[in-house]
Amino acid sequence: MALDEESRRRIVPALKDLLRHSLLANPEGMFVLSTFLIIGFILYFADQRLSFLNLYFIPILLAGYFLNTRSAVLGSLLAVLVVTFILLLKPDTFHQEPSRMGVYLDIVNWGSFLILTGYLVGTMNEQLREKFLKARDTLLKLNDLQEDLSRKNSDLESRNVSLEANKSQMESVLHATMDPLIAKLILERRLKNERRTLSVLTADLVDFNDRTKDQAPEQVIEELNRLFCAVEPIIGLYRGHLDRYDGAGLAAEFGLPLDARRHAALAAVSALKIQERLKKDFPWTMRIGVASGNALVGLIGSDRRKNYTALGDTISVARTLRTACAPGGVLVSGEVFQEIKQWCDARRVERQFGRAGDGRRKDEAAAYAWGSVSLRRRSDSAEAYEILGLKDPLEDALRVPATAAARFRELRMSLALPERFILPIEAMEGTIGHAQVTAALAAELAHAVGLDEPNQRAVFLAGYLHDIGKRGVPEPAIRPDDPLGDAGGDSPAMREHVRHSLRLISDLGLPVSVETLDAIGQHHERLDGSGYPEGLSGETISMAARLVQIADAYESLTAWRPGREAAAPAKAVARLGELAAAGRIDAKIFAMFAKVVAPVLR
């Protein structure tokens, strides 16, 4: 008895699991089993087997409706096989004597099964029709929703087109009246009123009234517009904000709306380039004053019209310097001069310009400090310097061999160098002259190692253009490169300047060779794989890149940088020798470079 109970406890759960996991999970199996049981039951118990054969249509119809064609056909075949098997085993059981009662039973069975089949088929048809109607209604609703959605999308697209048109129209109007960057920041609501340290450039045309009094107004306006069309891009290249056209002059600020640490250098070099452009292409003469200091900046004006501008003494100083400036010159304040004195030739002004109506005698004004220019407040004065031009970095004989300087001038005669894109980057970074010296040293080194003339030109251009991608680096991230290329020395944003360089050269359509592009893309790689951007090593770094990276590092070490004094050439060569010994730069090329710069090491 205990064994029976134990067996029951084992068998019952097993049957339940079989039913749950095998049969219920397999409807086709359930149908086949059911068909088999029904057929077996009928064939075993029914006397009128032939009469009950019509019954088999019912499960087949149900299988075709609820399952699928495959299940219905398999069930039919199973029924045929079972009946045939029974027929072969017991053929006598299928014979029956025709009698009146048998005929009645056949008719009753036939009629019952016919009615039942009609009921089942009708019920299934009604269900199918009901489902069809529901599906049709759902489809119609979906079509209505789709049409409604299409109408709304069309309305939204129309509104977007209208908004874009209005935005474009607004931008066009704003761009026609103010700096495009200011217009963009206004639309994005990113401008704010604040105090800012910046540099101000003011300029006007000399003897404008006398030169234009006999000209037709249309001619004067046309010439002025042509002049300003040439000047404005220069200000933009040096990241200046053109504040306004002031009569026959203009005013621009550097260091706003976006911060720029070297705003004084950007403003001063921009002023020099404006004067160069005028002397080259225009009959006009301009005076320019540049001052640095604090100012109040913001959108200033009425409710109907505002202008993003700067207010304060710095603007007054710049105007005073402009008035005091000699025609065709650039006069800067002492603060500006201190920022650019490493790169510019300048002299202190000798005259004293007193405030109008201040009652001083000329000899009293002359007794004031050498090189000062009076401001509007009687007790104030500021040093003033006339900027004569940028120094030629190749004339620094203490660090640049004469042969390298000569090589630069020779190659420059046959190649167009895009200084207009390079110099603004150097002014912003505080590395003016870097491209020239690097190109000169790289070209001389290429000559020394025996490269042919086309490859020397490729190396020369790579040395000049290798940092052009810094134009795409956000200003807060701009720093002079780590001259030794130490791991982690340059920020991730700065490291991107290499890829920016390649993209920018392509965008500008500069005609450079594959060798030049390889050198630019690899000039921060190192032989031991510690460089960037790809981490190349050994012979995978091109010869041109290995030449440029040594010239680049030497120039960076021996040049003055903001916050760092220049290293002596001998010390710089010793540092490079350490890199060569460590396997980070090419030792053979370094040995040749040491011979190239040997004249400045003595």
C-alpha positions in Angstrom: 0.0 0.0 0.0 2.8 2.4 0.8 4.4 1.5 -2.5 1.1 2.4 -4.3 1.0 5.8 -2.6 4.6 6.4 -3.5 3.9 5.4 -7.1 0.9 7.7 -7.2 2.9 10.6 -5.9 5.4 10.1 -8.7 3.0 9.3 -11.6 0.5 12.1 -11.0 3.0 15.0 -11.1 4.6 13.4 -14.1 1.3 13.3 -15.9 0.6 16.9 -15.0 4.0 18.0 -16.3 3.4 16.1 -19.5 0.0 17.7 -19.9 1.4 21.2 -19.1 4.7 21.2 -21.0 4.0 18.8 -23.8 0.4 18.7 -24.8 -0.9 22.2 -23.9 2.2 23.8 -25.3 1.7 21.8 -28.6 -1.9 22.4 -30.0 -1.1 20.2 -33.0 -0.2 17.3 -30.8 -3.4 17.8 -28.8 -5.5 17.8 -31.9 -3.8 14.6 -33.2 -4.3 12.9 -29.8 -8.0 14.0 -29.7 -8.7 12.8 -33.2 -7.1 9.4 -32.4 -9.1 8.9 -29.3 -12.4 9.9 -31.0 -11.8 7.6 -33.9 -10.8 4.8 -31.6 -13.9 5.3 -29.4 -16.3 5.3 -32.3 -14.7 2.3 -34.0 -14.7 0.3 -30.7 -18.2 1.1 -29.4 -20.4 2.1 -32.4 -22.3 -0.5 -34.3 -23.0 1.7 -37.3 -19.4 2.5 -38.1 -20.1 3.6 -41.7 -22.7 6.0 -40.5 -20.4 7.7 -38.0 -17.7 8.3 -40.6 -19.3 11.7 -41.4 -18.5 12.7 -37.8 -14.8 13.0 -38.7 -15.5 16.1 -40.8 -16.2 18.1 -37.6 -12.7 17.9 -36.0 -11.1 18.4 -39.4 -13.2 21.6 -40.0 -12.3 22.8 -36.5 -8.6 22.1 -37.1 -8.6 24.0 -40.4 -10.3 27.0 -38.7 -8.5 27.2 -35.4 -5.1 25.8 -36.2 -3.9 25.7 -39.8 -4.0 23.8 -43.1 -1.1 21.6 -42.1 -2.9 20.4 -38.9 -6.2 19.8 -40.8 -4.5 17.7 -43.5 -2.5 15.7 -40.9 -5.6 15.0 -38.9 -7.4 13.9 -42.1 -4.6 11.5 -43.0 -4.6 10.1 -39.5 -8.3 9.4 -39.6 -8.0 7.7 -43.0 -5.1 5.6 -41.8 -6.9 4.5 -38.6 -10.1 3.6 -40.4 -8.2 1.8 -43.1 -6.2 -0.1 -40.5 -9.4 -1.2 -38.6 -11.0 -2.1 -41.9 -8.1 -4.3 -42.8 -8.1 -6.0 -39.4 -11.9 -6.4 -39.1 -13.5 -6.0 -42.5 -16.7 -7.7 -41.3 -17.4 -5.1 -38.8 -18.1 -2.6 -41.5 -20.7 -4.8 -43.2 -24.3 -4.3 -42.1 -27.6 -5.6 -43.4 -29.7 -3.0 -45.0 -32.9 -2.8 -42.9 -35.6 -0.2 -42.5 -34.2 0.8 -39.0 -30.7 1.0 -40.4 -31.8 3.3 -43.2 -33.6 5.5 -40.7 -30.5 5.6 -38.5 -28.3 6.5 -41.5 -30.6 9.3 -42.5 -30.8 10.6 -38.8 -27.0 10.4 -38.5 -26.5 12.0 -41.9 -29.0 14.8 -41.1 -27.6 15.4 -37.7 -24.1 15.7 -38.9 -25.2 17.9 -41.8 -27.0 20.3 -39.4 -24.1 20.2 -37.0 -21.6 20.9 -39.9 -23.8 23.7 -41.1 -24.0 25.2 -37.7 -20.3 25.0 -37.2 -19.5 26.4 -40.6 -22.0 29.2 -40.1 -20.7 30.0 -36.7 -17.2 30.1 -38.0 -18.3 32.3 -40.9 -20.0 34.7 -38.5 -16.9 34.9 -36.4 -14.8 35.5 -39.5 -17.3 38.2 -40.7 -17.2 39.8 -37.3 -13.5 39.9 -37.3 -13.4 41.1 -40.8 -15.8 44.0 -40.0 -13.7 44.9 -36.9 -10.5 44.8 -39.0 -12.2 47.0 -41.6 -13.4 49.5 -39.0 -9.9 49.5 -37.5 -8.3 50.0 -40.9 -10.7 52.9 -41.7 -9.9 54.5 -38.3 -6.2 54.0 -39.0 -6.7 55.6 -42.5 -8.5 58.5 -40.8 -5.8 58.9 -38.2 -3.1 58.7 -40.9 -4.9 61.4 -43.0 -5.2 63.5 -39.9 -1.6 63.0 -39.0 -0.6 63.8 -42.6 -2.6 67.1 -42.3 -1.0 67.9 -39.0 2.5 67.1 -40.4 1.8 69.3 -43.4 0.7 72.1 -41.1 3.8 71.6 -39.0 6.1 71.6 -42.0 4.4 74.7 -43.3 4.9 76.3 -39.9 8.5 75.2 -39.8 9.1 76.5 -43.3 7.5 79.8 -42.2 9.5 79.9 -39.0 12.8 79.1 -40.9 11.9 81.8 -43.4 11.2 84.3 -40.6 14.4 83.2 -38.8 16.4 83.6 -42.0 14.8 87.0 -42.6 15.5 88.0 -39.0 19.1 86.8 -39.3 19.6 88.6 -42.6 18.3 91.8 -41.0 20.4 91.4 -37.9 23.5 90.5 -40.0 23.0 93.6 -42.1 23.1 95.7 -39.0 25.4 93.9 -36.6 28.1 91.3 -36.2 26.7 87.9 -37.3 28.1 86.3 -34.1 26.3 88.9 -32.0 23.1 88.2 -34.0 23.4 84.5 -33.4 24.0 85.0 -29.6 21.0 87.3 -29.4 18.8 84.8 -31.1 20.1 82.1 -28.6 19.7 84.6 -25.7 23.3 84.1 -24.7 24.4 87.7 -24.4 24.5 89.4 -21.1 25.5 92.8 -19.6 28.8 92.6 -17.8 32.2 94.2 -17.2 34.9 92.8 -19.3 38.6 93.3 -19.9 39.1 93.8 -23.6 40.9 95.8 -26.3 39.3 98.5 -28.4 40.4 99.4 -31.9 39.2 102.7 -33.4 40.0 104.0 -36.9 39.1 106.8 -39.2 40.1 108.1 -42.6 42.5 111.1 -42.7 41.2 114.3 -44.5 38.0 112.5 -45.5 36.0 115.7 -46.0 38.6 117.4 -48.0 39.2 114.4 -50.2 35.5 113.8 -50.9 34.0 117.3 -51.1 34.1 117.4 -54.9 33.0 113.7 -55.4 29.5 112.6 -56.1 27.8 111.0 -53.0 27.2 107.8 -54.8 30.9 107.5 -55.6 31.9 108.3 -52.0 29.6 105.7 -50.5 30.7 103.1 -53.0 34.3 103.6 -52.2 33.7 103.6 -48.5 31.7 100.3 -48.8 34.5 98.8 -50.8 37.0 99.8 -48.1 34.9 98.4 -45.3 34.3 95.2 -47.2 38.1 94.7 -47.2 38.6 95.7 -43.6 35.8 93.8 -41.9 37.1 90.3 -42.8 40.4 91.2 -41.3 38.8 92.1 -38.0 36.8 88.8 -38.2 39.9 86.7 -38.8 41.4 88.1 -35.6 38.2 87.4 -33.7 37.2 91.0 -33.3 33.7 92.3 -32.9 32.9 95.1 -35.3 30.9 97.4 -33.1 29.9 100.2 -35.5 30.9 102.3 -38.5 31.5 105.7 -37.1 31.3 108.3 -39.9 34.4 107.7 -42.0 35.8 105.2 -39.5 34.9 102.2 -37.4 35.2 100.8 -33.9 35.8 97.2 -33.0 36.4 95.3 -29.7 38.5 92.2 -29.2 37.7 89.9 -26.3 34.0 90.0 -26.7 31.4 88.6 -27.1 33.7 85.6 -26.5 36.7 85.7 -24.2 40.1 85.9 -25.7 43.2 86.0 -23.4 45.4 87.6 -26.1 42.9 90.3 -27.1 45.6 93.0 -27.1 47.8 91.0 -29.6 44.7 90.2 -31.8 43.7 93.9 -31.9 47.3 95.2 -32.6 48.1 92.7 -35.3 44.7 93.3 -36.9 45.4 97.0 -37.0 48.7 96.4 -38.7 47.1 94.2 -41.3 44.3 96.8 -41.9 47.0 99.4 -42.7 48.8 97.0 -45.0 45.6 96.3 -46.9 44.9 100.0 -47.3 48.4 100.9 -48.5 48.2 98.0 -51.0 44.7 98.5 -52.5 43.2 101.9 -51.6 44.1 105.5 -52.0 42.9 106.3 -48.5 45.0 106.9 -45.4 43.8 105.7 -42.0 44.7 106.4 -38.4 44.2 103.6 -35.8 44.3 103.7 -32.0 44.3 100.6 -29.8 43.8 100.5 -26.0 43.2 97.7 -23.5 41.3 97.9 -20.2 38.0 97.3 -18.5 34.7 98.3 -20.1 31.0 97.9 -19.5 29.5 95.8 -22.3 26.0 94.9 -23.2 23.0 95.6 -25.4 22.5 99.4 -25.1 19.7 101.5 -26.6 15.9 102.0 -26.7 13.2 99.4 -26.7 13.0 99.7 -30.5 16.7 99.5 -31.2 19.7 98.3 -29.3 23.4 97.8 -30.1 25.9 95.5 -28.5 28.7 97.9 -27.5 31.3 98.8 -24.9 31.4 101.9 -22.7 34.1 103.3 -20.5 37.5 105.0 -20.4 39.1 102.3 -22.5 37.1 103.4 -25.5 38.0 107.1 -24.8 41.7 106.2 -24.6 41.5 104.4 -28.0 39.8 107.4 -29.6 42.4 109.7 -28.1 45.2 107.5 -29.5 43.5 107.5 -32.9 43.4 111.3 -32.9 47.0 111.5 -31.9 48.2 108.8 -34.4 50.2 109.8 -37.5 48.4 109.1 -40.8 48.9 105.5 -41.9 50.1 104.5 -38.4 49.0 102.4 -35.4 49.2 104.0 -31.9 48.6 101.7 -28.9 48.4 102.2 -25.2 51.1 101.0 -22.8 49.0 98.0 -21.8 48.7 96.8 -25.4 52.5 97.4 -25.9 53.4 95.2 -22.9 51.4 92.4 -24.5 53.0 92.6 -27.9 56.5 94.0 -27.4 58.1 90.5 -27.9 56.8 90.4 -31.5 56.6 94.1 -32.7 59.0 96.9 -33.5 57.7 100.1 -31.8 58.7 103.5 -30.5 57.3 105.7 -27.8 55.6 108.8 -29.1 57.2 112.1 -28.3 54.3 114.5 -28.5 51.9 115.5 -25.8 48.3 116.1 -26.9 46.6 118.3 -24.3 42.9 118.3 -23.7 41.1 121.0 -25.8 40.6 124.1 -23.8 42.6 123.0 -20.8 44.5 126.3 -20.7 48.0 124.9 -20.7 50.8 126.6 -22.5 52.6 124.6 -25.2 55.8 124.6 -23.1 54.0 123.2 -20.1 52.6 120.4 -22.2 56.0 119.6 -23.5 57.3 119.3 -20.0 55.2 116.3 -19.3 56.7 112.7 -19.3 58.2 111.5 -22.6 55.7 109.5 -24.6 52.5 110.3 -22.7 49.2 111.2 -24.2 46.7 113.2 -22.1 43.3 111.8 -21.5 40.1 113.6 -20.9 40.6 113.8 -17.2 43.4 116.3 -16.5 45.2 114.2 -14.0 45.3 111.0 -16.2 47.8 110.1 -18.8 48.8 106.9 -20.6 51.9 105.8 -22.4 51.6 105.5 -26.1 53.6 103.6 -28.6 53.6 103.6 -32.4 53.7 100.1 -33.8 56.0 100.1 -36.7 55.4 96.4 -37.7 56.0 92.8 -36.7 59.5 91.7 -36.2 60.9 89.2 -38.6 61.5 86.1 -36.5 64.0 84.8 -39.0 66.3 87.7 -38.2 66.8 86.3 -34.7 70.4 85.2 -35.3 70.8 83.9 -31.8 68.5 80.9 -32.5 67.9 80.8 -36.2 70.8 79.8 -38.5 71.3 82.1 -41.4 71.1 79.2 -43.8 67.6 78.3 -42.5 66.4 81.9 -42.9 67.8 82.0 -46.5 66.1 78.7 -47.2 62.8 80.1 -46.1 63.1 83.2 -48.3 64.1 81.1 -51.3 61.2 78.7 -51.0 58.7 81.5 -50.2 59.4 83.0 -53.6 57.9 80.0 -55.3 55.1 79.1 -52.9 52.0 81.0 -51.7 51.8 80.9 -47.9 48.4 81.5 -46.3 49.6 83.9 -43.7 46.1 85.3 -43.3 45.0 82.1 -41.7 48.2 81.4 -39.7 48.9 84.8 -38.1 45.6 85.1 -36.3 46.1 81.7 -34.7 49.6 82.7 -33.5 48.3 86.0 -32.2 45.6 84.2 -30.3 48.0 81.6 -28.9 50.9 84.0 -28.2 53.3 82.2 -30.7 53.8 84.8 -33.4 56.5 83.7 -35.8 56.3 80.0 -34.9 55.2 78.9 -38.4 57.9 80.8 -40.1 60.8 79.5 -38.0 59.5 75.9 -37.9 59.2 75.9 -41.7 62.7 77.4 -42.2 64.3 74.9 -39.8 62.4 71.9 -41.3 63.2 72.9 -44.8 66.9 73.3 -44.0 66.9 70.0 -42.2 65.3 68.3 -45.2 68.0 69.7 -47.4 70.7 68.5 -44.9 69.4 64.9 -44.9 69.4 64.9 -48.7 65.8 65.1 -49.7 65.1 66.2 -53.3 63.5 69.6 -54.0 59.8 68.4 -54.2 60.2 66.8 -50.8 61.9 69.8 -49.4 59.0 71.9 -50.5 56.6 69.4 -48.9 58.4 69.6 -45.6 58.5 73.4 -45.8 54.8 73.6 -46.3 54.1 71.1 -43.5 56.3 73.1 -41.1 54.3 76.3 -42.0 50.8 74.7 -41.9 51.2 72.2 -39.1 49.2 74.2 -36.5 46.5 75.7 -38.8 44.0 73.4 -37.2 44.1 75.4 -34.0 41.7 77.7 -35.7 39.1 75.0 -34.9 40.0 74.7 -31.2 37.9 76.6 -28.7 39.8 79.6 -27.4 39.7 78.6 -23.7 41.6 75.3 -24.7 44.2 77.1 -26.8 47.7 76.7 -25.3 51.1 76.5 -26.9 52.0 72.9 -27.7 54.0 70.9 -25.2 57.4 71.3 -27.0 58.7 67.9 -25.8 55.4 66.1 -26.5 55.3 64.5 -23.0 52.4 62.2 -22.6 49.4 64.2 -21.3 51.1 67.5 -22.0 48.4 68.6 -24.4 44.7 68.6 -23.5 42.3 66.4 -25.5 40.8 69.5 -27.2 44.3 70.7 -28.2 45.2 67.2 -29.5 42.3 67.6 -32.0 44.1 70.4 -33.8 45.9 67.8 -35.8 42.7 66.4 -37.3 41.3 69.9 -37.6 44.4 70.9 -39.7 43.8 68.2 -42.2 40.1 69.0 -42.5 40.7 72.8 -42.8 43.4 72.3 -45.5 40.8 70.3 -47.5 38.0 72.9 -46.9 40.2 75.8 -47.9 41.4 73.9 -51.0 45.1 74.5 -50.2 47.3 72.8 -52.9 49.5 70.5 -50.8 51.0 67.1 -51.5 50.3 63.8 -49.8 53.7 64.0 -48.1 52.8 67.4 -46.6 49.5 66.0 -45.3 51.2 63.0 -43.8 53.8 65.3 -42.1 51.0 67.5 -40.7 48.9 64.6 -39.5 51.9 62.9 -37.8 54.0 65.8 -36.4 52.9 64.9 -32.9 53.6 61.2 -33.2 56.7 59.7 -31.5 58.9 56.8 -32.4 58.0 55.0 -29.2 54.3 55.2 -29.9 53.6 57.8 -27.1 52.4 60.5 -29.5 49.1 61.4 -31.0 46.6 61.3 -32.6 47.1 57.7 -33.8 49.9 56.5 -31.5 52.1 55.6 -34.5 55.6 54.3 -33.9 58.8 53.6 -35.7 58.9 53.5 -39.5 55.1 54.1 -39.7 55.9 57.8 -39.1 56.9 59.5 -42.3 60.3 61.0 -42.8 58.7 64.5 -43.4 56.8 64.2 -40.0 60.1 63.3 -38.2 61.8 66.4 -39.6 58.9 68.7 -38.8 58.5 67.4 -35.2 62.2 68.2 -34.4 62.0 71.7 -35.9 58.7 72.3 -34.1 60.1 71.3 -30.7 63.3 73.4 -31.1 61.4 76.5 -32.1 58.9 76.1 -29.2 61.7 75.7 -26.7 63.9 78.6 -27.9 61.0 81.1 -28.4 59.5 83.3 -25.7 56.0 82.2 -24.7 53.5 83.9 -22.4 54.4 82.7 -18.9 57.6 81.0 -20.0 61.0 82.4 -21.0 62.9 81.2 -24.0 65.5 78.5 -23.5 69.0 78.9 -24.9 69.6 77.0 -28.1 72.3 74.8 -26.5 69.9 73.9 -23.7 67.1 73.2 -26.2 69.4 70.9 -28.3 70.4 69.1 -25.1 66.7 68.5 -24.3 66.1 67.2 -27.8 69.1 64.9 -27.4 67.5 63.4 -24.3 64.4 62.6 -26.4 66.6 61.0 -29.1 68.4 58.9 -26.5 65.0 57.8 -25.1 63.9 56.7 -28.5 61.1 59.2 -28.9 62.5 61.1 -31.9 64.8 59.9 -34.7 68.4 59.9 -33.4 69.9 60.1 -36.9 67.8 63.1 -37.9 68.5 64.7 -34.6 72.2 64.4 -35.1 71.9 66.1 -38.5 69.7 68.8 -36.9 72.4 69.5 -34.3 74.8 70.2 -37.2 72.2 72.5 -38.9 71.9 74.7 -35.7 75.5 74.4 -34.8 76.3 78.0 -35.9 73.9 79.4 -33.2 75.3 77.1 -30.5 78.7 78.7 -30.4 
